[in-house]
Every structure is written in C-alpha cells, then in structure tokens.
Amino acid sequence: MRFGVIVFPGSNCDHDAFYATSHNLGQQAEFIWHDSSSLGAVDAVILPGGFAYGDYLRCGAIAKFSPVMKAVKRFAAEGGLVLGICNGFQILVEAGLLPGALIRNRSLKFICREVHLRTETTRSPFTSLLEKGEILRLPIAHGEGCYFADERTLDELEAEDRVVFRYLDNPNGSLRDIAGILSRRRNVMGMMPHPERASDALMGSTDGLAVFQSMLAVGVRA
Amino acid sequence: MSTITITPGLVAQHQLTADEYQKIVGILGREPSYTELGIFSVMWSEHCSYKSSRLHLKKLPTRGKLVVQGPGENAGIIDIGGGYVIAFKIESHNHPSFIEPFQGAATGVGGILRDIFTMGARPIAVLDSLRFGRLDDEKTGARNRRILSGVVAGIAHYGNCFGVPTVGGECLFETCYDGNPLVNVFALGVCRKEDVFYAKAAGIGNPVIYVGARTGRDGIHGASMASAEFTEESKQKRPNVQVGDPFMEKLLLEACLEAMQTGAIVGIQDMGAAGLTCSTCEMGSRGEVGIEIELDRVPQRETGMTPYEIMLSESQERMLLVADKGREDEVYAVFRKWGLEAVEIGVVTGDGKLRVRHHGEIVAEIPNRQLADEAPLYKRPYTTPPVAAAPESSPSVDARNALPKLLAAPDICSKRWIWQQYDYQVRTNTIAGPERSDAAILRIKETGTSIALSLDGNGRYCSLSPREGARLAVAECCRNLSTVGALPVAATNCLNFGNPERPEIMAQLVEAIEGMAEACRFFDTPITGGNVSLYNETLGEGIYPTPVLGIVGLLPTAAPVTIPFKNAGRSIVLLGGAGSCDETRFGGTEFAKEILKEVWGLPPALDMDLERRVQAAIREVIAEGLAESAHDVSDGGLAVALAECSFGGAEIGAQVDLDSDLRPELLLFHEGPSRILISTSNPKRVAAIAEKHNVEAPVIGTTIAKGLEIRQRGITLGAWELSSLKPLYEKALEAHV
C-alpha cells in the first residue's frame, strides 16, 4: 500500500507519519508538497501534525486554500482514505471535509501527555481491526484540540455512528469527549491524538499502529 | 563618514571605557564613525567578546577523542559513530526573559536552534535550565509567577511550532533570582559527518547572501543590554527584546539544510546577538578574508533605517551565507521554494576588512580580525569567596513531617505543569522524556544507537563554594547519564554570574571555572562550547553563582531504565552506600533551605574517584539488565529519592532499614553525591559488580505495595501511604502557579 504524507511548510510530524507507515507498518510512503495539484498514485493520504503555515491566524485556516487541499478534496470525494492527525484534523475541519471546529484547550495551554481513548466504532476503515470499546493509550500534543460543534451536529455525528474515539479523561474540554470523527462517507477521519507516535514499542505504546493496520487491511482488500 | 560627533558621553552610553575607545582609535588610525562605534560596542560587549571570562575559560578541557569541533564555532560537535555527528550547545537568554518573559524565552530557543542548524545539523532535542524567584514570596511572588508562566509559554510556543521536542531540563527557585531569572536553553542536532558546515567565509569574489526574515529596529543593542546590570530604567529597554517567529525559523531550517545539500554553500552563520555585524565580521575573521556589503540591499521591514540600526538590529530568523560564485541560483531556488527571501548583499574580498556601504558610501571600514578576535581582554581582580560557618547544632526535626514538606518544595516537586506544555515527543525519538528517567534519552534513527542528555547546576551549592559546587554539577550531570546506562562523553556549559567588575563575583567565576575544569577533565567530558552570562544582578543584588552543565552520553538503543519501582518484592540496593555528612556539609541541602530556613557551611563533599567507580558500576549493572529501576540520590537526599521511586503508576513503594550512625535528619536528607538507588531481582549479581568496582552496595530493603517505610536499625523514622504523599509531590507546583 502507498501512503502519501502531505507536507505543508510548517508540518512537523510529517517525518513521523512517514516513519510509522514505512518503517513500522512496512508499507510505501511518499511526501507530497503543499503546492502540488495532484496526489499521484497513492492509496491513502495522511495530513500530519504541525503548524501548516504557522497557524498564527487560526489552525488550518490558511492551509485550506493550498493547492494540495483541492487535490485532497477530490481524492476524498472519490472515496480515497484521508487521515488527519492533530493539525491535519484542524485542516480537515477548516476545509469542510469534517464538521465542527477545534478551538483552544479549555486550560488555554498547550498539552502534551498520554491519554486513554475508547474506540466508539469499528465501522470505519481506520478502526476495523479494533474492538468496539477497546481502550487505546495514545499521546496528544496540541494547544487547540477542543472539539466544538453545535448540538445538532453533535447529535448527527452520534446518530450516524461517526464518533470514532472518545477521551476517557477529557484533557482539553472537547464536547462529548470527542477525540476523533468520521466523514459521512466514513473515508475521512480526523483525530487529535497521535497514532504515529505510538506505533513502535520504544515510544512506550504500539496502540496507534492499529489505525494504520486497519487502513492497510482496507487498502489491501481494495 | 557620519555627521554625529563622538563624545565621551556617547562612548560611555555604548558601555565602552575610555581605554577601549583609545584601542578602537588605534585600530582604525582615526576616530570611528557613529556606525563603527556601534559595531565595536556590540562586538566588544561582554556578551560577544567574553572579555572578562576568556582568560579563565582557557582552563577548561576542550579536547577528546570524539570531539570534532570544540569552542569557537556556533556549536560543539562530537562523533557518535556510524558516520554521524551531533552538534550541541547551551545558551542563556536571561536578560530578555526578565524584560519580556514570553518573547525573551521564545527567542532564546530560536537563537540556539539556529546555532545548531547553521552547522548543518537538524535539531532533535531541546532542554532548559530555568531559575526563578520564589513563587510564594509575599512581595515578589506574583511577578515571579508571571515570569515563570511567560517563560514556559514562550519556550513551548517556539519549540512546539518549530518541531523540536523539549525533552527535559531543570527548574529551581531561589530568592536571588527574583529580579533576574535564568533561562538557559540547550539544543542538540544530528547530521552526517561529512555534512558539517562552518561559519567561515572563503573565496574572494564569492557572493555574500542574506536569507530569512527582514531587518527591523527590534533588538538593537540586545548584546550590550545583556552585558549590563538591571536598574529601574530597564523596563524602558523592552524594545531591545526581539519578537520570535517559529514558523519562519522552521522554513529557514528546512531551506538551509536543503540549500546545503546543493553543495553551493561555502560557509554560513546565523544572525544572533549583534546581528549582521557579528555574522559578517566573524565569518570574515575565521576565513581570514574581508567582507563588503551594501546596506541598501538588506531586506528591511521598516523605512528610513540608518546604517547603525541595520548593522545592530537583532531581528530574528536571519542567516548570512557565502555561496560559490556562479552557483547562486541553486541556492536562490531552494529559498524560493520555501517562500523565503535570499538576497546578495555583498562580496568576499581579499583585504580582511569589514566594509559597509550605504547608498554606495562607505559608513564603516574595520579590520575583521581586530573587531572579532581582538576585543579587550581583562584580568579582573578577584578575592576568595567567604564560607558561612556551621551553626553550633541544628534543631532536631521529625522526619514524618519533613518528608511531605520537602516533596512539595518547589525545587523538588514534580515539574509536570511545565513540561506538559512542551511537545516532548515530536520526531518520535524520545525514549525517555521529562521525569521518566534521570536523563532524557533519544534514539538516533540514523545510527541505531541512542544518546542521553542532562542539564545540572546548583546555585546554592555554588554560593557556598563555587569550586565544589561546579565539581558537583559535573558529577551529578554525569551520574544522571550513567543512571540510565549512558557513558558521558562531552559537555557544554552556561556560566551565569553577577558583575565581574566586583572582585568577589569574579572570584566566584574563577573558582567555578577551575572546579568545572578539574571535574570535566576527571570525568573525561570535554567542554565543546557554551556561553557566559555576566551582570546577572538587579539593583545591586547578585544571583547565586550558577554554572549549568549540559552533558551528553552515548548508549545502545533499548527500553529505558526509568525511575519508578515496578514490582513488589524486589531488593532495593543503595549503590555507593549511605554516604557521610557532617553539620557543615548539611548546610546547603534542600532540608536546610526548606525546613530549617537557613543555609550555611559547604556543599556536600565529593570524592571524585568514588563517584567514577559508582558510575562505572551502575553502567555495568544496567548493561547486564539487572536494574528494574534506577534513580540517583540528589536534591532532598535519600528519603526524597525513595519517595520519587515510589511515585510510578504501579504504586510500588519501599520498606527499608538503614544501618548507619548518622543522626536521622542527616541520614534521610543529606545530599552526599555518588549514590544510586536501584531495584533488582538479582542483588547477588549486583553486589558482585559493585565489589569489582570497590563500591559499597548494601541491600537496604524491599519494594512493597502502596507504602513507604523507613527505619534506622529497626527503629521507624517514618511511614507513609503513597496515596497521601504522591499528590503533594505532583500538585505542588500547580498550586503555586
């Protein structure tokens, strides 16, 4: 399987996503520069963590205008797998590929720590190898990770089984403890915690690898 | 050349003495222009020229078999094998962080990161050594809390966005840092051995290229500000503090590393303190060439900037490079890709001079070598530091109450509130991050090996004896590395002291450097670079002499040995034994400071030979996989170390019985070095290794669930539930902030 890792000038988890998919997962990975208008022949796209264009305005607010995001939108519309991690999640909501917004952590501080997540649905290409209710131990590292949406959107997300992960110990004030969500077609997922940082034992947890393995399972089937 | 007349008053305003001014006139063979006066004043400031410390810094050992580059470049470099090297250095940003904590600390991080990647190395780790005034002080507490919050947020802002993990450090609180916090930032990068770049200009006719952010009026005279004491007027110096843009720095990093790969770059240096002035004359001086620049071509953020302002600006995120003539376009293409400005502003010449033009007219013309390397050198007078006598006897205190108090003391308690604001994992190399082990551990993916890092300094010890305090800092730093199984190999230092023009302060500096030199030589950890920060005084009050060591160790990549006990029923071994201490040596401890509220005497006694043997033993114990946990005994002594080992998630504590003649307070809380607590399931093998190294290694007890109990020869000194102790340790800092 071939993973494309989008590189914005301020991406800084791009190498980590690359390493997790190539070295830890044993698949092919390539970087895709932010001003590319095509994604090439990739089977899945990862929008990595970082500070896309500095994010001095609002996280992801400028990234949504980048040429590569047009290509990502097309790819998603065609049913391609898109995973947004941390800043990648922020960009996906800004770009309208996922609903809601990510606002400043309730503490108003950047938080880097390990959190526990409950897997809320396995009906997704990102969690198919997990058990419903399975607890994952993953790190977070963000200043603006508080998931926010109006009640109707939240109800809709729940009704359509699109909440993928919930925090057991909500670190940032996210509404309904939401840590990750799916698009309506279930081929786009955004999550604040970092699965790529928990995909080899030396980093303290391999729980994140299941996300990539699930993608691989789907990719191989297709 | 300039219409401004140089008067003695103007010279004094530039913090140059009359003698220094005469030296300038001698070098130029004429009166300097206003721009030239500015240029000399920053290059000859204490911050840039080390004029008070240089003489003594020569005493430090700087060579070793792994050292590729010692002091004199932007960072030191050592060989870690496998064709790779690491570049690292520590630098202070104390003065700016007091005036504007957030930006002062942020640009401190930015500055040291540029020092690393200007050498071709990608930064992979940052650590910080911080000192603040007491947070609970009635008068100054609110300001100290504001400074702490600002500094931590500034470090987080810059490092997190740039994408370098902040993996460790230290943070201590003393009244003497009330008006003068210390912000020392250590950064480390990795690169292939053949990819190292130097800040050296070469090749007459080669273009001099300016890259990165535009030049503004910010930070003018930052270097001279850092070379003066603070007064009430210091707040007016706020415009001297620069504003950091970590995103710009990230672009600069990627663009510089990519441009270096083209092979078209000859030499490169960041514009840090003293900006364009420093980068031009230092690169010229190192390459023994001249550099001529035209200021009209310098990208400027503001209109109407004078040559003086352009040359002295300390705007951040700028670099100067020399490219191969004819290959400029390869360099420009890379910078264009990253959306950065790259402009040819001058040329390398053969006359050894820094020649600065503005609208075509020469506004400064100074020989590079004299400007960069022949700053005045002072042999400042110094006395011997005094020693405070020990009290007749210290009052007896119940350990039962003292331990909980110490665990909540600001120096000892968990610093989670700080490090949780730092991304300590980005780049997925952090095997042991903050507070997991005695040292931070990072894997180097490229080589398959790992490095361990620690920063240490104890101003209180150094205030009692700068020489012994500096030796202790080296020993502790090495011990922290050995306690995770790493072999210490090289060091960098940051020397934070008061006004060197006072003989008693100068004495502290000299003694500390000599102590550090002796210990670094002994432990075979040469100093490969560093920074001296003097004039750390506010309103006549000096800080404690605070030398900070950053030492790097090498180890195989493996699961880390961490601090907490893991399983009940394991033997607890105190490698190095209970140690010895008397009343005099007890006066510098956390117990003296926090419980007795009095500091006296001398720091703990260090037997360097014993220290070396203990460290060799622990490394061997770890290499054989015998240590389930390891933690050295330091601030707060044995009782605090035992408690810290008990605060892991597994809730495993200890039951120990100590066989010692020491008075209970001394036994529990003395801070004698050369001691390491380990838990093991094979105490016999540990004992055999210890014996081989001629080190005591008594089994002092067993790990147990949920509690901590300490006895001395059968008599209980204290027993605690972990559930009551742990929150004190974990929540104390948060409660203070």
Interface residues (C-beta under 8 A of the other chain):
Chain A: P9 G10 N12 C13 H15 D16 Y19 A20 G49 G50 F51 Y53 G54 D55 Y56 K109 F110 I111 C112 R113 P139 A141 G143 H194 E196 R197 D200 A201 L202 M203
Chain B: A153 A156 H157 N160 C161 F162 G163 D245 P246 F247 M248 K250 L251 E254 W338 G339 W419 Q420 Q421 Y422 D423 Y424 Q425 V426 R427 T428 T430 I431 R443 K445 T557 A559
